[in-house]
Amino acid sequence: MSDKINSVKEKLINDYIRKIDTAVEIYNSAIETDGEIFDLIIEIANVFEKDIPNLPGSLLLRTGTELRDASTTRAMLIMHLADSGIEYKGKSIEENVNEKRFWNSFIHWFETELPSLELLNDKYLRWDNWDGGMWFLELDYDNEFTLYRGTAYPDSLKNNTGDFSDIKSFIEIAYKYWIINSGECHYKFTIEVNDRFKIFKLPYRLQSGIVIKQGYKTTWPIDKIINYRMFERKIQFSEDMINSKDLMEKKSALDFIIDALQYLISTQGNSRNEQYKALALSVSNNMDGKVYAVVKKELDELMKLSNEYFDVRHNDYLNAAKEKREALNDSQFIEYLYNRAYAMLYLLRLKHKDVKEEVNGD
């Protein structure tokens, strides 16, 4: 354990904690902060390199982990005080701040302003002649969630705990069932939702009625689930990890996306050639065309890259031909391979015909 903290160091730690709190507050405004949180966290890690040596290894430092890393750094500073018998008496830090503020803003708009915008189906509205007349929302959330999700209205939305999966469900149900089924109404609702995602710095967008995580550039959202446990979950893990600044997490993201692609390939037939053929045909049924040839060749190339060229999904030093697999140590090249595999997998998911809805996983 380090030497006992003196009054000067105690003040320094408290100052840094206050700086973290301020940075978090700024981050959650509509103003771009240009990485102030990460700059501050890195500074703290350097200053306390000897006192809190495990701090750098506890940080992710990637897009979307700003608040998580700020909370971790703050907690470790407070723990460092506690190790010397000093109680931190400042305020606590909130979790899921952006999600909570988004939901607080969105549900307020949804219940107070939306009813008068002529976007909601009439059956969810009630007109009151009092004080000149105004529309009021008449939505039984419990009934609607039971009807369309088979569950009661989530406690996380009632209590605003920041559970984004429940926020996502609410928005998607609203788009599909509560908003008037017209292009204009859907468009206006989508604009409102996406503007709020931007204001509260959430990396999502509403597209064609589906809330998707931003990253891959496309006008076609994935709206079907093939197999959650063996397939979709791996893709989700990969999407979270590829943005990490940590080399090993990027490699894990590549492992997951290739593993998901390998799973999809394995469901298409017995031999490798049959599998590639089936997937290529799902994209283009013209076996003499260039599209079919490109897809089939790209699948073969991606599997060759992962199984023979590089150390993807395998711990073996040599490949099947007893040749050395090359280690992947370049983060930018890993991202290139990831995006190449992701693009192919995305196309195959859009074209996939035999879909089994396995929403609840196992």
Disulfide bonds with the S-S distance in Angstrom:
none
